[in-house]
């Protein structure tokens, strides 16, 4: 999961944006990372599933609501450690 998560420039830019700017709506992320609305939406789902991003509204309760997304430093750290293990342990 770590290799897949960090192996995409758009996902990396989303994480960087959230780390720098704090909780943000999807539209703000789209406006600042150079990716389409559909692409950002897809990447946010993957990042949330991987634990790198959290949202202030649970996935099943988002109908009609606009969640704000935040970077999850602990989740990012765990993924980075897994990625390092993948690269160095054979």
N, C-alpha and C positions, 0 to 999 in steps of 0.2 A: 504494500500500500504506500509506503514512504517513497519509493522510486517513482511510482505512478503519480503521486501527489506533487512532488517537487520537479517532475520531469516536464513541466508545462509552463511556459513563460507567463501566460495569462493568470494561472493559479498563483504563481510566485508574485506577480504584480499585485494581485488582490491582497495577499497576505501582507506585503510591504505597505500597501496603502492603509490597511486597517491598523497595522502596528504604528504607523506614523500619525494617523488621524483619529483613531479611536472609533467608537461605535458609529456606524454609517448605514444609511439606507442604500438599497441596491442601486437606485438611480444615481446617487453620488459616486458610488463605486464605478458604475458604467462611465460616467462623465470624466473620470480621472485615470482609468487604466487602459484606455484605448481598445476596448473589446465591446462587442455588441451586447445588447440587453439579453438576448437568448444565450449567448456564450457565458456571460457573467452569472446568469441564473443557474446554468448547468454546473459551472465551476463551484459556485457557492454550495450547492447540494453535495458535491463530492467533498469539498473541504470540510463541511459540517459533519458528514459521515465519517471522515477520517479523524475528526477531533481537532483540526487546526483552527476552526472557526466556530463560534457559537452565535445564536440568535436570541433575541429577547422575547420571541414568540415561538412556542413549540410548533413543529411541523404540521401536526394535525389540526391546529387552531389558527392557521394563517389566512383562511378564506376571508377576504375583505380587509385584511390587516397588512400593514407594511412593516415587516420586522427590521430591526437594526442589527447589523452584524458586527461582531467584534473578533479580533484575533484572540486565540487561546494559547498564550505562551507555553503553558505546560504541555498541551497537545502538540504544539510545534516542536518543542524540545524532544518529546518522545519519538516523534516521527523522524527528526534529524538523527537521533541516536540509532534508530532502526536503519536508517539509510547508511549511516557510517558503518554499522555492523555488516550490512549487505556488501559494501564496498571492500571491507578489509578482512572479513572472515570467510575463509573458503575451506 
